[in-house]
Amino acid sequence: MVDRMIRAAFTGLLETQVRKLLPASFGMVMATGIVSLASSQIGLEPLAWLLFAIACVAYAILWILTVLRGLYYPREIFLDVIDHLRGPGFFTKVAATGILGGEALLLFEAEKTAFALWFFAVGLWLLLTYTIFTALTVKEEKPTLETGISGAWLLAVVSTQSIAVLSALLAPHVEQPLRLDLNFLALSMWLWGGMLYIWMMSLIFYRYTFFRFSPGDLSPPYWINMGAMAISTLAGSLLIRNTADAWFLNSIAPFLKGFTIFYWATGTWWIPMLLILGVWRHVYKRFPFRYDPLYWGAVFPIGMYAVATHTMSSALDFGFLDPLARLFSYAAIVVWTVTFLAFLRASLTRLAGRR
C-alpha cells in the first residue's frame, strides 16, 4: 500500500513538474541571483545572503528536475531544443550558472566554487550554442518570423555575456599569463555578445513594427531586450576595471568606455518603451495578470540594470548615476518579492488542486 502511494506520488511529480518543465525555468535562479547582488550593493547584506541561498536551492532542484526529464522524457527535451520559441530558453542554464559563480566570488570570496561554476558554464555554453543554432538552421519546417521570434532569443546574448562577466571577475584572482587569457576570453565574449544582439534585435524590432502585435505576444521575456544590454554594460564595466591587467584592454580603453556607455544608453531607452507596452497590455487591452514562470524573465533585467549601472558608475567615475542604481536596486527587490509571492501562491494552489 505504502509502496503504491510512493509510486503514485513519483508518477504525479514526473507528469506535473518534470515532463512540463520549461526550458527557461532557470530564469528564477538568474533573477534571484542578480537581485541578491543588487541588495548587496545597497548595503542589505542579510537579504543578499538569503536570496543567494534561495537561488542555490532553486538551482539544485531545477537541475534534479532537468536530469529526471532527460531520463524519462528525452523526446520532450529534443522537441524543445528544435522549437524556435522554447529552444532559446535553455540558455537560462548558462546565465544562472554564471551569475551564481559571480555571487560566490563577490559575496563570499569563494574562488574555487566560482571557478567550478565557470568551467560548467563554459561547457554548457558551447553545448547549447552549437546544438540549438545548428538545430534551428537545419530544421526543415520553420515558422514565420512573426510567430518564431521573441525576446527570449536574446537569452543567447545574456548567456554569452554571463561568461564574459564571470571571466572578468575571476581574472584578477589568477596569476599571469592566465590573467591575460581570462581577460581575452572576457573581451571576446563581450564583443560576440554585442554582435549577436545587433543581429537578433534587428529581427525582433522588425517583428515589433511590421507585424500585427497582440497583448498575448508581449510575453515577459521581451524585457530581455533591456536585460541583454544591461549585462553587456556590466561586462564592459568590468573590462574597463581590468585594463591595468591586460595590455590589449588598455590599448582599446576608449573603445571599451564608448561601447559600454552605448550599451547602457540602449538598455535605458528600452525601459520607458517596455513600461508603456506593459500598460497597453494590462490596462488598455485588459490582459489578465497571473503567475507565469516566464515573469522571472522580467525580474532579471531590472536587477541587472541596477547592478550594471552601479558598476559602470564606479568604473567610469559617474557618481551622478548612483541614485539611479539605488532606485533600481529597490525596484528589483520589490518586483522579485511580488513575483516570488505569486510563485508561492500558484504552487500552493496547484498542490491543493491535486488533493
Residue pairs with C-beta under 8 A, 6 or more apart in sequence:
12 354
14 68
14 72
14 73
16 350
16 354
17 65
18 65
18 68
18 69
18 72
18 73
19 69
19 72
19 73
19 76
21 62
21 65
21 66
21 69
22 86
22 89
22 293
22 294
23 80
23 86
23 87
23 88
23 89
23 90
23 92
24 86
24 88
24 89
24 90
24 92
24 152
24 155
24 221
24 293
24 294
24 297
25 62
25 65
25 89
25 92
25 293
26 59
26 62
26 92
26 93
26 95
26 96
27 89
27 92
27 96
27 293
27 294
27 296
27 297
27 300
28 58
28 62
28 293
28 296
28 343
29 55
29 58
29 59
29 62
29 92
29 96
29 99
29 100
30 92
30 95
30 96
30 99
30 158
30 296
30 300
31 296
31 297
31 299
31 300
31 303
31 336
31 339
32 51
32 54
32 55
32 58
32 336
32 340
33 51
33 52
33 55
33 96
33 99
33 100
33 102
33 103
34 99
34 300
34 303
34 304
34 307
34 332
35 51
35 299
35 303
35 332
35 333
35 336
36 47
36 48
36 49
36 51
36 52
36 55
36 103
36 107
37 48
37 99
37 102
37 103
37 106
37 107
37 303
37 307
38 303
38 306
38 307
38 328
38 329
38 332
38 333
39 45
39 47
39 48
39 51
39 329
39 333
40 48
40 106
40 107
41 306
41 307
41 310
41 325
41 329
42 326
42 329
42 330
44 333
47 333
48 107
49 107
51 336
52 103
52 107
55 96
55 99
55 100
55 103
56 100
59 96
59 97
59 100
66 93
69 76
69 77
70 77
80 86
80 87
80 89
80 90
81 87
81 90
81 131
81 132
81 135
82 135
82 136
82 139
84 136
84 142
84 143
84 148
84 149
85 143
85 147
85 148
85 150
85 152
87 132
87 135
87 136
88 132
88 152
88 153
88 154
88 155
88 156
89 152
89 155
90 128
90 132
91 128
91 132
91 155
91 156
91 158
91 159
92 155
92 159
93 124
93 128
94 121
94 124
94 125
94 128
94 159
94 162
94 163
95 155
95 158
95 159
95 162
97 117
97 120
97 121
97 124
97 162
98 117
98 118
98 121
98 159
98 162
98 163
98 165
98 166
99 162
100 117
101 113
101 114
101 115
101 116
101 117
101 118
101 121
101 166
101 169
102 114
102 165
102 166
102 169
104 110
104 113
104 114
104 117
105 111
105 113
105 114
105 166
105 169
105 170
105 173
106 169
111 170
111 173
114 166
114 169
114 170
115 170
117 166
118 163
118 166
118 167
118 170
121 162
121 163
121 166
122 163
125 159
125 160
125 163
128 159
129 156
129 159
129 160
132 156
133 156
136 142
142 148
145 203
145 206
145 207
145 211
146 207
146 211
146 212
149 200
149 203
149 204
149 207
150 204
150 217
150 219
150 221
150 222
151 204
151 219
151 221
151 222
151 223
151 224
151 225
151 297
152 219
152 221
152 224
152 297
153 200
153 203
153 204
154 197
154 200
154 201
154 204
154 221
154 224
154 225
154 227
154 228
155 221
155 224
155 297
156 196
156 200
157 193
157 196
157 197
157 200
157 228
157 231
157 232
158 224
158 227
158 228
158 231
160 189
160 192
160 193
160 196
161 189
161 190
161 193
161 228
161 231
161 232
161 234
161 235
162 231
163 185
163 186
163 189
164 185
164 186
164 187
164 189
164 190
164 193
164 235
164 238
164 239
165 186
165 231
165 234
165 235
165 238
167 182
167 183
167 185
167 186
167 189
168 182
168 183
168 186
168 235
168 238
168 239
168 241
168 242
169 238
170 182
171 179
171 182
171 183
171 186
171 242
171 245
171 246
172 179
172 242
172 245
174 182
179 245
179 246
180 245
180 246
183 239
183 242
183 245
183 246
183 248
183 249
184 246
184 248
186 235
186 238
186 239
186 242
187 239
187 248
187 249
189 235
190 232
190 235
190 236
190 239
193 228
193 232
193 235
194 232
194 259
194 263
197 228
197 229
197 232
201 225
204 225
215 280
215 281
215 282
215 285
215 287
216 287
218 277
218 278
218 280
218 281
218 287
219 294
220 292
220 294
220 295
220 296
220 297
220 298
221 294
221 297
221 298
222 274
222 277
223 274
223 297
223 298
223 300
223 301
223 302
224 297
224 300
224 301
225 270
225 274
226 267
226 270
226 271
226 274
226 301
226 305
227 267
227 297
227 300
227 301
227 304
227 305
228 267
229 263
229 264
229 266
229 267
229 270
230 263
230 264
230 267
230 301
230 304
230 305
230 307
230 308
230 309
231 304
231 308
232 263
232 267
233 260
233 263
233 264
233 267
233 308
233 309
233 311
233 312
234 304
234 307
234 308
234 311
234 312
236 256
236 259
236 260
236 263
236 312
237 260
237 308
237 311
237 312
237 314
237 315
237 316
238 311
238 315
239 249
239 256
239 260
240 249
240 253
240 256
240 257
240 260
240 315
240 316
241 314
241 315
242 249
243 249
243 250
243 253
243 256
244 250
249 256
257 316
260 312
260 315
260 316
261 312
261 316
264 308
264 309
264 312
267 305
267 308
268 305
271 305
281 287
282 289
291 339
291 342
291 343
291 345
291 346
293 343
295 339
295 342
296 339
298 335
298 339
299 332
299 335
299 336
299 339
302 328
302 331
302 332
302 335
303 328
303 329
303 332
303 336
305 328
305 332
306 325
306 326
306 327
306 328
306 329
306 331
306 332
307 325
307 329
309 321
309 324
309 325
309 328
310 321
310 322
310 325
310 329
312 318
312 321
313 319
313 320
313 321
313 322
313 325
